[in-house]
Amino acid sequence: MRLCDLEQKEVVNVADGRTLGCVSDIEFDQRCGQIEAIIVPGPGRCFGLLGREFELAIPWKCICRIGPDTVLVDIDVDKCKHKN
């Protein structure tokens, strides 16, 4: 699977059923080349005009399933927030 295929998928948290957004990027370990996390942008400030307050870095181990349209994750959203 390529990053462009992953970017088109919607991320859904199975813990509470909320849609978190779409994958925007990935983090990987440069030494071994393994994916460590997927990045999902957080909600925008002032209707998205002023950027975003945070982004979600969802660890790869928290991904339950990657389907044709969605990525199911099991996370605590507050623990995955990263400041931009």
Buried (B, 14 or more C-beta within 10 A) or exposed (E): EEEEEBEEBBBBBEEEEEEBBBBBBBBEEEEEEEBEBBBBBBEEEEEEEEEBEEBBBBBBEBBEEBEEEBBBBBBEBEEBEEEE
